[in-house]
C-alpha cells in the first residue's frame, strides 16, 4: 500500500473514532453531542482532550443592584471541557480581574462561569444564541438585560493572549461605559470580525 493511501486511511480512522466518541458521549448523557459539552466544533480537531469540569459555584441568577447598570461577563461552557475552553475562561477571567478590579469590587461587573448542560441553564443556549462555549457580555439595568454581545473571536485569538486580552478589555469597557451597541435587524449585536480590527 502506498504511503499516501496509508495516511488517508489513518486520518479516516481517526475521524471515525472521534465521531463515535462524540456520539457515545451524547448518548450517555441523553442529549446531543453539541450540548453534552463538546467544545467548539471548529477547534475540536486541534484540541480534542476532554477534561472534567470543576463544578461552578455561580448560579444563573446574579445578585444585582436594581438602581445601577451592571455588566455580567458570562463564560458559558458544557460539562465536559477541552483545554482550549478552559484556557479561554482563564484568560478572560484574568484580564477582567486585572483590568476592572474597581468595577468588580463595586459589583458593577461580575464574571460568572455557567455550565449550559445543567437543566436550569439550558435556556442560555437559545437566549444568547451560543454556537459553542462562549464569552458573552450582558449589560443589565434594573435586573433586566439591556444589551448583550457574544464575543465570537475568542476561539480565534486564544493562542494570542495579548490580542485576546485587548479584545476582551475593549468590549468590557464599551459595555461598562454605557456605549450603545450597533444592532442587526433581528435585534442582535453584529459580531466584530478580525478583519475589522
Order of alpha helices (4+ residues) and beta strands (2+ residues): alpha-beta-beta-beta-alpha-alpha-beta-alpha-beta-beta-alpha-alpha
